[in-house]
């Protein structure tokens, strides 16, 4: 038997670099620290994050949400544009939590890759931290996983997890939604993080190489509506439902707030101008209007259903906050006949 030192395999030989992971934690520390909230009881790098419930709540209810970025990541990876997808991840989670009236206050991320590229991962997580700052929540921690043989060397995937809190008596449910209520929309920044399988199919069929302007439009980070909406909710009690226009577009998301099957949402498609990127997608892919509104937000990323008597005040308040609200429709009887420029959305 040889007395020579062992030359057996190491974890690094198998494709996992623990030192790279340690370097990543070191790099992202300042970005995570910038999102710190006073409720946090633990620092980055532990096994779990601990937090107190934010002060001021009498009957706090925790609201949770989780989501990813989807195949928008494929474009980000292919064109080395990683700076915005972190905000996408945060937005897709916090906007979902927001529709209940909750304040998002904790966020965690999961980053999985074939081989950890510290520069790429740092860029992505810096974007997550930026999104958390915009949303006003703490990046409390997360997980980085190297999975060689499962993901391609340069590929990565993201998942996010958000916790929010809302006063029990202030939870927004659609029970008060009624005929005559106004529907107000807030603009999106583009496709947000939905419909990218179809977007990539259109690009493939057109055999085009997206230029910088097109990439800017397609990879614009998802808008985060948290601060505007929470400010509005402090000023009015007239908001009875909210909708994050995410996967499924108008046709699948808006009917979720129709608790009465005799009610419907009447949307005036001509009430806002579709951003150019959606017009191009529709024309280049020969996509029907219904398919567009089932797949994409088409320029409206968030909706509020408000008392008709409060609609003008809500529009004014949102404008003063810095938003560009648009009255896009109303709640009507389900037997209403829409005009050629309208769509009628009924409970699924």
Legacy VTK file of the C-alpha trace (Angstrom):
# vtk DataFile Version 3.0
C-alpha trace
ASCII
DATASET POLYDATA
POINTS 348 float
0.000 0.000 0.000
1.346 3.444 -0.978
2.224 5.946 1.765
1.724 8.888 -0.632
-0.829 11.590 0.262
-4.383 11.075 -0.937
-5.261 12.653 -4.270
-9.000 11.998 -4.001
-11.717 14.205 -5.414
-12.858 17.433 -3.766
-16.176 19.259 -3.816
-14.545 21.837 -6.093
-13.575 19.055 -8.504
-17.276 18.202 -8.672
-18.091 21.784 -9.662
-18.966 23.462 -6.352
-16.696 26.282 -5.174
-17.351 26.998 -1.484
-14.867 29.877 -1.523
-16.839 31.578 -4.290
-19.924 31.348 -2.106
-18.086 32.952 0.788
-16.849 35.725 -1.495
-20.420 36.364 -2.661
-21.696 36.738 0.921
-18.869 39.204 1.583
-19.707 41.262 -1.501
-23.451 41.491 -0.993
-23.212 42.397 2.698
-23.337 46.207 2.206
-26.271 45.991 -0.213
-28.244 43.837 2.224
-27.357 46.107 5.142
-28.828 49.067 3.265
-32.266 47.390 3.390
-32.183 46.804 7.158
-35.340 47.549 9.135
-35.412 48.016 12.917
-37.522 44.875 13.405
-34.678 42.627 12.225
-33.006 40.632 15.020
-30.454 38.701 12.956
-27.774 39.503 10.431
-26.985 38.034 7.018
-25.181 34.703 7.104
-27.076 32.815 9.796
-29.220 29.740 9.317
-32.482 31.682 9.559
-33.732 35.261 9.778
-35.498 36.546 12.881
-37.713 39.595 13.085
-40.247 41.256 15.303
-43.667 42.260 13.993
-43.527 45.952 13.021
-44.842 48.233 15.746
-48.227 49.939 15.656
-50.423 46.965 14.758
-53.232 45.914 17.115
-54.202 42.686 15.323
-51.369 42.044 12.864
-51.986 39.505 10.124
-48.992 38.096 8.235
-49.318 37.879 4.464
-46.914 35.732 2.428
-46.043 35.486 -1.235
-43.545 33.723 -3.459
-42.666 33.993 -7.148
-39.845 33.933 -9.667
-38.769 35.851 -12.750
-39.529 33.174 -15.331
-37.954 32.948 -18.759
-37.174 36.652 -18.802
-33.963 35.300 -17.259
-33.145 33.627 -20.564
-32.907 37.020 -22.264
-30.931 38.464 -19.348
-28.440 35.596 -19.505
-28.161 35.510 -23.296
-27.495 39.250 -23.519
-25.544 39.654 -20.266
-28.118 42.059 -18.806
-28.397 41.009 -15.163
-28.877 44.322 -13.383
-32.696 44.474 -13.513
-33.837 40.916 -12.801
-33.305 41.265 -9.055
-35.890 44.051 -8.941
-38.166 41.854 -11.065
-37.951 39.152 -8.418
-38.859 41.494 -5.578
-41.638 43.182 -7.530
-43.400 39.957 -8.466
-43.631 39.032 -4.789
-44.297 42.353 -3.068
-46.949 43.454 -5.576
-48.868 40.244 -4.888
-48.694 40.797 -1.127
-49.684 44.445 -1.596
-53.131 43.681 -3.049
-54.316 42.671 0.432
-53.331 46.090 1.769
-50.270 44.613 3.484
-46.918 46.293 4.012
-44.108 43.998 2.765
-41.352 43.996 5.372
-39.214 40.863 4.885
-37.788 39.394 1.685
-35.628 36.318 1.074
-34.159 35.076 -2.183
-33.014 31.776 -3.656
-30.307 31.836 -6.347
-29.492 28.559 -8.075
-26.812 28.128 -10.736
-24.653 25.576 -12.480
-21.399 27.275 -11.479
-21.291 30.339 -9.263
-20.081 33.418 -11.109
-19.544 35.882 -8.271
-19.733 38.945 -10.526
-23.045 37.913 -12.059
-24.527 36.832 -8.734
-23.413 40.066 -7.074
-25.103 42.093 -9.808
-28.332 40.127 -9.486
-28.432 40.353 -5.694
-27.621 44.063 -5.786
-30.743 44.378 -7.927
-32.707 42.411 -5.323
-31.471 44.784 -2.630
-32.454 47.781 -4.760
-35.932 46.303 -5.176
-36.208 45.814 -1.431
-35.234 49.442 -0.837
-37.913 50.584 -3.277
-40.477 48.358 -1.544
-39.329 49.355 1.936
-38.617 45.805 3.091
-35.524 44.099 4.510
-33.496 41.639 2.490
-33.334 39.317 5.466
-31.323 36.514 3.883
-31.433 33.871 1.216
-29.777 30.826 -0.264
-27.237 30.333 -3.034
-27.044 26.872 -4.573
-24.452 25.572 -7.024
-25.920 22.645 -8.926
-23.466 21.467 -11.610
-25.005 19.024 -14.044
-28.475 20.358 -13.282
-28.111 23.891 -14.657
-25.847 24.927 -17.514
-22.593 26.578 -16.473
-23.789 30.146 -17.120
-27.453 29.582 -16.269
-29.172 30.595 -13.073
-32.681 30.711 -11.668
-34.308 32.881 -9.015
-37.094 32.515 -6.485
-38.287 35.072 -3.976
-40.230 34.919 -0.738
-41.962 37.893 0.884
-43.698 38.445 4.214
-45.999 41.401 4.759
-48.207 42.570 7.598
-51.621 44.209 7.657
-54.019 45.289 10.377
-56.793 42.689 10.439
-59.586 45.251 10.140
-57.826 46.883 7.171
-57.441 43.771 5.021
-58.680 44.505 1.506
-60.992 41.805 0.175
-63.367 42.050 -2.795
-66.521 41.590 -0.721
-67.507 45.259 -1.101
-66.939 45.410 -4.871
-70.218 46.441 -6.497
-71.759 47.702 -9.711
-70.761 51.282 -10.445
-67.322 51.112 -8.862
-64.525 52.622 -10.926
-61.427 50.736 -12.079
-58.210 52.754 -12.052
-54.983 51.538 -13.639
-51.349 52.354 -12.967
-48.845 52.102 -15.840
-46.375 49.257 -16.129
-42.745 49.627 -17.164
-43.145 47.039 -19.936
-43.946 43.319 -19.952
-42.706 43.116 -16.346
-41.961 39.394 -15.843
-44.750 37.730 -17.778
-45.181 36.291 -21.250
-41.518 35.819 -22.080
-41.982 32.381 -23.605
-44.185 34.086 -26.207
-41.837 37.062 -26.500
-38.899 34.777 -27.208
-41.014 32.829 -29.702
-41.784 36.042 -31.611
-38.091 37.000 -31.637
-37.187 33.513 -32.857
-39.792 33.504 -35.621
-38.774 36.970 -36.759
-35.122 35.852 -36.742
-34.029 39.167 -35.291
-31.188 40.180 -33.022
-32.706 42.587 -30.475
-30.968 45.961 -30.490
-30.233 47.970 -27.359
-33.525 49.861 -27.466
-35.544 46.661 -27.739
-33.567 45.017 -24.939
-34.147 48.085 -22.781
-37.885 47.752 -23.371
-37.982 43.992 -22.833
-35.707 43.938 -19.779
-37.032 47.040 -18.008
-37.431 46.047 -14.328
-40.932 45.345 -13.074
-42.501 48.340 -11.335
-42.930 48.161 -7.570
-46.170 49.873 -6.497
-45.783 49.487 -2.731
-44.998 53.008 -1.538
-47.592 54.692 -3.763
-50.368 52.304 -2.768
-49.573 52.302 0.955
-49.548 56.109 0.902
-52.919 56.131 -0.866
-54.458 53.666 1.588
-53.604 55.999 4.466
-55.628 58.737 2.771
-58.784 56.908 1.681
-61.109 54.051 2.624
-62.633 53.963 -0.836
-60.344 51.238 -2.274
-62.265 47.941 -2.228
-60.021 45.697 -4.320
-56.632 45.693 -5.996
-55.183 43.607 -8.795
-51.581 42.860 -9.718
-51.744 42.401 -13.500
-49.307 39.531 -13.697
-49.370 36.109 -15.412
-52.738 35.725 -17.127
-53.075 39.428 -17.867
-56.471 41.107 -17.608
-58.541 38.048 -18.446
-57.295 35.941 -15.554
-56.391 38.477 -12.869
-59.232 40.998 -12.829
-62.017 38.372 -12.423
-60.407 37.338 -9.114
-61.972 40.385 -7.436
-65.490 39.671 -8.744
-67.053 37.898 -5.775
-70.555 38.137 -7.268
-71.127 36.107 -10.472
-73.678 38.707 -11.583
-70.919 41.339 -11.741
-68.346 41.912 -14.467
-65.481 44.292 -15.188
-65.901 46.478 -18.265
-62.534 47.691 -19.565
-62.143 50.411 -22.173
-59.124 49.313 -24.198
-58.788 52.773 -25.775
-58.443 54.504 -22.390
-54.665 54.139 -22.446
-51.943 53.988 -25.076
-50.238 50.617 -25.336
-46.449 51.020 -25.134
-44.685 50.427 -28.446
-43.193 47.115 -27.339
-46.667 45.575 -27.012
-47.807 46.952 -30.374
-44.689 45.485 -31.965
-45.229 42.089 -30.330
-48.852 41.978 -31.456
-47.985 42.866 -35.043
-44.805 40.788 -35.360
-46.395 37.709 -33.819
-49.843 38.197 -35.401
-51.267 37.902 -31.880
-54.963 38.520 -31.272
-56.103 41.227 -28.876
-57.561 38.646 -26.492
-54.310 36.684 -26.489
-52.360 39.881 -25.793
-54.613 40.757 -22.858
-54.431 37.196 -21.537
-50.638 37.030 -21.713
-49.388 40.570 -21.067
-50.260 43.610 -18.956
-50.267 45.699 -22.173
-49.113 48.785 -20.285
-51.196 48.573 -17.086
-49.444 46.784 -14.218
-51.751 47.416 -11.262
-55.491 48.042 -10.879
-57.639 49.484 -8.116
-61.402 49.113 -7.758
-62.748 52.166 -5.920
-66.033 53.746 -4.902
-67.390 55.805 -7.785
-67.737 58.816 -5.479
-64.063 58.464 -4.483
-62.646 57.935 -7.983
-61.706 61.551 -8.691
-60.091 61.944 -5.269
-58.106 58.719 -5.752
-56.954 59.862 -9.190
-55.830 63.182 -7.709
-54.053 61.558 -4.759
-52.182 59.126 -6.994
-51.112 61.947 -9.312
-49.825 63.938 -6.333
-47.817 60.891 -5.238
-46.150 60.874 -8.654
-48.192 58.190 -10.379
-49.965 58.535 -13.728
-53.318 56.902 -12.980
-55.872 56.154 -15.697
-59.564 55.419 -15.297
-59.785 52.287 -17.424
-63.257 50.925 -16.662
-65.932 50.077 -14.145
-67.839 47.258 -12.487
-71.059 46.508 -14.366
-73.768 43.886 -14.645
-72.540 40.613 -16.130
-75.154 40.836 -18.903
-73.695 44.115 -20.220
-72.828 44.121 -23.920
-69.382 45.646 -24.537
-68.667 47.944 -27.458
-65.983 47.170 -30.037
-63.418 49.103 -27.944
-64.297 47.347 -24.694
-63.846 43.940 -23.122
-66.147 42.379 -20.539
-64.448 40.233 -17.935
-66.616 37.862 -15.914
-65.921 35.721 -12.889
-64.088 32.537 -13.910
LINES 1 349
348 0 1 2 3 4 5 6 7 8 9 10 11 12 13 14 15 16 17 18 19 20 21 22 23 24 25 26 27 28 29 30 31 32 33 34 35 36 37 38 39 40 41 42 43 44 45 46 47 48 49 50 51 52 53 54 55 56 57 58 59 60 61 62 63 64 65 66 67 68 69 70 71 72 73 74 75 76 77 78 79 80 81 82 83 84 85 86 87 88 89 90 91 92 93 94 95 96 97 98 99 100 101 102 103 104 105 106 107 108 109 110 111 112 113 114 115 116 117 118 119 120 121 122 123 124 125 126 127 128 129 130 131 132 133 134 135 136 137 138 139 140 141 142 143 144 145 146 147 148 149 150 151 152 153 154 155 156 157 158 159 160 161 162 163 164 165 166 167 168 169 170 171 172 173 174 175 176 177 178 179 180 181 182 183 184 185 186 187 188 189 190 191 192 193 194 195 196 197 198 199 200 201 202 203 204 205 206 207 208 209 210 211 212 213 214 215 216 217 218 219 220 221 222 223 224 225 226 227 228 229 230 231 232 233 234 235 236 237 238 239 240 241 242 243 244 245 246 247 248 249 250 251 252 253 254 255 256 257 258 259 260 261 262 263 264 265 266 267 268 269 270 271 272 273 274 275 276 277 278 279 280 281 282 283 284 285 286 287 288 289 290 291 292 293 294 295 296 297 298 299 300 301 302 303 304 305 306 307 308 309 310 311 312 313 314 315 316 317 318 319 320 321 322 323 324 325 326 327 328 329 330 331 332 333 334 335 336 337 338 339 340 341 342 343 344 345 346 347
